[in-house]
Amino acid sequence: MSEINAVELAQRLIRRRSVTPADDGALDVLEETLDALGFAAKRLPFEEAGAERVDNLYARWGSGAPNLCFAGHTDVVPAGDESAWSLPPFSGEIRDGALWGRGAADMKGSIAAFVAAAQRAIEAKAVCGSISLLITGDEEGPAINGTRKVLGALREAGERIDHCLVGEPSGYEELGDMIKVGRRGSTNCVLTVYGRQGHVAYPHRAQNPIPAMLRMLSVLTDAPLDGGFDNFEPSRLEITDIHAGNPAHNVIPARAMARFNIRFNPNWTGPSLEAWLRSRLDEVAAATGVRYELMTHCTGDAFLTTDDVFLGVISDAIESRLGRKPAFSTTGGTSDARYIKDVAPVAEFGLVGKTIHQIDEHARLADIEALTDIYEDVIRRYFAAEAPR
């Protein structure tokens, strides 16, 4: 097989309009390429009531240990107003030394770079074990029928992943300035406070839920949740919505609702945060005489990867190619690493994230080429450090 050009493969992927949960043939492009390299590929579609059907792909080259896995996603967020783009968002065009299009940075460019790097390493006989790719179509969506279920299916099949590199865009200002070695946890909350509807001229005949709700939110935000944790910033609660759904000026509403999100460090877990929230809310409810309901959904607990050898392999490869040592970070949102960390040490390293989810998303061609070199070096260094097993 001729040498894979990472930019050209990224272009082919971008031209597939794989907006969550649609695939539009993106996994076909990837599977065809991996088949030609000798990977054994398997499609893993999942469907669950209340969520869209999602197609996923797991492909492995080799059968021995260790198994270095690359995880990523071919689904992308919507392009938004396509007329506002400088170039069509699904054209994969090249201009001014950059590849433009939805998914260029997040993260079709990284997937293409790893596939090209894997080919180089395999043909150089530098893989003393196995290389695999776990690619989902449900990372930008609800993440119900994607990576989490694929990992379950692999576990049932006796498939072992020893280490995992996630290709999420990790660069903050420039390629290689940061590796994500962990992530904060995230909990979404909906607070509903119930009162009694009535006329504003006769407040004693009603019970306004809004003042009680404001007191509750104040109690939750008055003091920091904690002072931080090793490699993590302090946990933070952010209110994202407050409403009563009341169009009238002269009516006290029957209920008020607020939504908030908590990004938390390892001082907390989803259950311990919920217990803390309820204890504070119970105090205000008792003092004000209102009734409340709290719904919480933890999308993932905080985690920190401490495998120094694995992190050193990635860091040294970056420093060797770019001449700078990356910072180890746990900042940012969530990723599917929150599921992978339960089966293997995981780290995130990919392209620069400045334009992700924006109009005119793009990635520098030089960065895609450098990332391919770094990924190849990571593969070589990994098997030199981990093999034989």
BELZI-V926536 format. One record per residue. N is the residue number from 1. RES is the residue in one letter. SS is DSSP state (a for helix, b for strand, c for the rest). PSI is psi in whole degrees, 0 to 359 (* if undefined). D_FIRST is the distance of its C-alpha to the first C-alpha in Angstrom with 1 decimal. Layout:
# BELZI-V926536
N|RES|SS|PSI|D_FIRST  N|RES|SS|PSI|D_FIRST
This chain:
# BELZI-V926536
1|M|c|138|0.0  2|S|c|159|3.8  3|E|c|133|6.5  4|I|c|132|8.3  5|N|c|115|11.8  6|A|a|321|14.3  7|V|a|316|16.9  8|E|a|321|15.1  9|L|a|320|14.1  10|A|a|321|17.8  11|Q|a|315|19.0  12|R|a|322|17.5  13|L|a|318|19.2  14|I|a|326|22.4  15|R|c|354|22.7  16|R|c|120|23.2  17|R|c|70|26.9  18|S|c|58|26.8  19|V|b|128|30.3  20|T|c|129|31.6  21|P|c|12|31.6  22|A|c|148|29.6  23|D|c|320|25.9  24|D|c|30|25.3  25|G|c|5|21.8  26|A|a|318|20.5  27|L|a|332|19.5  28|D|a|316|17.8  29|V|a|314|15.5  30|L|a|315|14.9  31|E|a|318|14.7  32|E|a|318|12.1  33|T|a|317|9.8  34|L|a|324|10.9  35|D|a|318|10.7  36|A|a|338|7.0  37|L|c|355|7.3  38|G|c|12|10.2  39|F|c|143|13.0  40|A|b|110|16.1  41|A|b|145|17.3  42|K|b|131|20.9  43|R|b|138|22.9  44|L|c|82|26.3  45|P|c|143|28.6  46|F|b|149|32.2  47|E|c|135|35.3  48|E|c|143|38.7  49|A|c|133|42.0  50|G|c|358|42.6  51|A|c|152|39.0  52|E|c|150|36.2  53|R|c|138|33.5  54|V|b|137|30.3  55|D|c|141|26.8  56|N|c|164|24.9  57|L|b|133|21.6  58|Y|b|126|21.1  59|A|b|138|17.8  60|R|b|135|17.6  61|W|b|125|15.3  62|G|c|167|17.6  63|S|c|350|21.2  64|G|c|173|23.3  65|A|c|153|25.4  66|P|c|161|25.4  67|N|b|108|23.4  68|L|b|119|22.6  69|C|b|139|22.3  70|F|b|127|21.5  71|A|b|142|23.7  72|G|b|190|23.9  73|H|b|140|24.8  74|T|c|351|23.5  75|D|c|151|27.1  76|V|b|164|29.0  77|V|c|161|32.7  78|P|c|152|34.3  79|A|c|343|34.1  80|G|c|214|37.8  81|D|c|100|39.4  82|E|a|335|36.5  83|S|a|344|38.8  84|A|a|350|39.3  85|W|c|145|35.7  86|S|c|326|35.2  87|L|c|150|31.9  88|P|c|133|31.1  89|P|c|342|30.0  90|F|c|26|27.1  91|S|c|335|25.9  92|G|c|36|23.6  93|E|c|157|25.0  94|I|b|128|25.0  95|R|b|142|28.4  96|D|c|39|30.2  97|G|c|22|27.2  98|A|b|155|26.5  99|L|b|124|24.5  100|W|b|144|27.1  101|G|c|159|27.3  102|R|c|123|28.3  103|G|c|355|26.0  104|A|a|315|24.7  105|A|a|330|26.4  106|D|a|86|27.2  107|M|a|37|24.5  108|K|a|329|21.4  109|G|a|320|20.7  110|S|a|320|20.9  111|I|a|312|18.6  112|A|a|320|15.8  113|A|a|320|16.6  114|F|a|319|16.4  115|V|a|316|13.1  116|A|a|321|11.7  117|A|a|320|14.0  118|A|a|319|13.1  119|Q|a|313|9.4  120|R|a|313|11.2  121|A|a|320|13.9  122|I|a|314|12.1  123|E|a|337|10.2  124|A|c|2|13.7  125|K|c|40|15.3  126|A|c|2|17.6  127|V|c|104|17.8  128|C|c|67|20.9  129|G|c|230|21.3  130|S|b|150|19.5  131|I|b|136|18.0  132|S|b|159|18.9  133|L|b|131|19.2  134|L|b|106|22.4  135|I|b|125|22.4  136|T|b|162|25.6  137|G|c|21|27.0  138|D|c|30|30.5  139|E|c|321|30.8  140|E|c|352|32.6  141|G|c|213|34.8  142|P|c|351|37.2  143|A|c|37|34.7  144|I|c|317|36.2  145|N|c|27|33.4  146|G|c|236|30.5  147|T|a|317|29.7  148|R|a|315|33.1  149|K|a|326|32.7  150|V|a|316|29.1  151|L|a|321|30.4  152|G|a|318|33.2  153|A|a|321|31.0  154|L|a|321|28.8  155|R|a|316|32.1  156|E|a|330|33.4  157|A|c|0|30.3  158|G|c|17|30.8  159|E|c|129|27.7  160|R|c|133|28.3  161|I|c|126|27.1  162|D|c|319|28.2  163|H|b|155|27.6  164|C|b|132|26.3  165|L|b|121|25.3  166|V|b|132|26.0  167|G|c|25|24.4  168|E|c|148|27.7  169|P|c|108|28.8  170|S|c|342|30.9  171|G|b|132|31.7  172|Y|c|306|35.3  173|E|c|326|35.8  174|E|c|161|32.6  175|L|c|130|29.3  176|G|c|7|30.0  177|D|c|350|33.7  178|M|b|142|33.8  179|I|b|134|32.3  180|K|b|115|33.7  181|V|c|7|35.0  182|G|b|176|37.0  183|R|b|149|38.4  184|R|c|155|41.9  185|G|b|166|42.9  186|S|b|131|43.9  187|T|b|125|46.7  188|N|b|136|47.7  189|C|b|143|51.4  190|V|b|120|53.7  191|L|b|124|57.4  192|T|b|126|60.0  193|V|b|130|63.7  194|Y|b|136|66.4  195|G|c|217|69.8  196|R|b|125|72.4  197|Q|c|147|72.4  198|G|b|179|75.6  199|H|b|138|77.3  200|V|a|338|76.9  201|A|a|346|80.7  202|Y|a|63|81.2  203|P|a|335|78.7  204|H|a|345|80.9  205|R|a|3|80.2  206|A|c|179|76.4  207|Q|b|108|73.9  208|N|c|118|71.4  209|P|a|345|68.1  210|I|a|312|66.7  211|P|a|321|68.8  212|A|a|320|67.9  213|M|a|320|64.2  214|L|a|323|64.4  215|R|a|319|66.2  216|M|a|313|63.5  217|L|a|324|60.7  218|S|a|318|62.8  219|V|a|324|63.3  220|L|a|335|59.5  221|T|a|354|58.8  222|D|c|321|61.9  223|A|c|150|60.5  224|P|c|148|57.1  225|L|c|326|55.4  226|D|c|180|54.8  227|G|c|15|54.5  228|G|c|179|50.8  229|F|b|158|48.8  230|D|c|123|46.9  231|N|c|8|43.9  232|F|b|146|45.0  233|E|c|170|47.3  234|P|c|149|50.3  235|S|c|150|49.8  236|R|b|134|50.6  237|L|b|125|52.1  238|E|b|124|51.6  239|I|b|129|53.5  240|T|b|346|51.4  241|D|b|139|53.9  242|I|b|127|57.7  243|H|b|157|59.4  244|A|c|351|62.3  245|G|c|34|61.6  246|N|c|110|65.2  247|P|c|351|65.9  248|A|c|142|69.7  249|H|c|338|71.6  250|N|c|22|74.5  251|V|b|129|72.8  252|I|b|126|71.9  253|P|c|161|68.6  254|A|c|340|68.3  255|R|b|161|65.1  256|A|b|150|62.7  257|M|b|146|59.1  258|A|b|147|56.8  259|R|b|143|53.1  260|F|b|159|51.7  261|N|b|144|48.7  262|I|b|122|48.8  263|R|b|120|46.0  264|F|b|153|47.1  265|N|c|182|46.3  266|P|c|0|46.7  267|N|c|342|50.5  268|W|c|160|50.1  269|T|c|171|48.4  270|G|a|310|48.5  271|P|a|321|51.5  272|S|a|326|53.5  273|L|a|317|53.0  274|E|a|319|54.3  275|A|a|319|57.3  276|W|a|316|58.1  277|L|a|312|57.9  278|R|a|325|60.2  279|S|a|321|62.7  280|R|a|320|63.1  281|L|a|324|63.2  282|D|a|322|65.7  283|E|a|315|68.1  284|V|a|320|68.1  285|A|a|319|68.4  286|A|a|323|71.4  287|A|a|330|73.0  288|T|a|346|72.5  289|G|c|17|73.0  290|V|c|165|69.8  291|R|b|143|67.3  292|Y|b|160|63.6  293|E|b|141|60.3  294|L|b|123|57.2  295|M|b|129|53.7  296|T|b|147|50.9  297|H|b|110|47.2  298|C|b|118|45.3  299|T|b|357|41.6  300|G|b|139|40.8  301|D|c|162|42.7  302|A|c|150|42.2  303|F|b|159|40.1  304|L|b|126|39.3  305|T|c|128|36.5  306|T|c|15|38.2  307|D|c|96|35.4  308|D|a|327|35.8  309|V|a|312|33.1  310|F|a|314|30.4  311|L|a|325|31.9  312|G|a|324|32.1  313|V|a|313|28.4  314|I|a|313|27.7  315|S|a|316|30.6  316|D|a|324|29.9  317|A|a|320|26.3  318|I|a|312|27.8  319|E|a|322|30.6  320|S|a|322|28.5  321|R|a|323|26.3  322|L|a|347|29.1  323|G|c|16|32.3  324|R|c|148|34.0  325|K|c|127|34.7  326|P|c|151|34.2  327|A|b|147|37.1  328|F|b|125|37.0  329|S|b|154|38.1  330|T|c|17|39.1  331|T|c|173|39.9  332|G|c|189|38.6  333|G|c|209|38.3  334|T|c|164|36.8  335|S|c|177|33.2  336|D|c|355|31.7  337|A|a|335|32.0  338|R|a|338|35.6  339|Y|a|321|34.3  340|I|a|329|31.7  341|K|c|343|34.3  342|D|c|346|36.0  343|V|c|341|33.3  344|A|c|155|31.8  345|P|b|138|32.3  346|V|b|144|30.7  347|A|b|157|30.3  348|E|b|127|29.2  349|F|c|123|27.4  350|G|c|209|25.7  351|L|c|183|26.4  352|V|b|138|29.9  353|G|c|16|32.0  354|K|c|326|34.5  355|T|c|8|33.6  356|I|c|142|32.4  357|H|c|10|34.3  358|Q|c|165|35.8  359|I|c|142|35.9  360|D|c|38|33.4  361|E|c|137|31.0  362|H|b|165|28.5  363|A|b|137|26.4  364|R|b|136|26.3  365|L|a|322|23.0  366|A|a|326|24.0  367|D|a|319|24.4  368|I|a|319|21.0  369|E|a|317|19.5  370|A|a|321|22.1  371|L|a|321|21.5  372|T|a|315|17.8  373|D|a|316|19.1  374|I|a|317|21.8  375|Y|a|318|19.8  376|E|a|317|17.6  377|D|a|321|21.0  378|V|a|314|22.5  379|I|a|312|19.9  380|R|a|312|20.6  381|R|a|323|24.3  382|Y|a|311|24.6  383|F|a|334|23.4  384|A|a|327|25.5  385|A|a|326|28.4  386|E|a|331|28.1  387|A|c|157|26.8  388|P|c|161|28.0  389|R|c|*|29.5
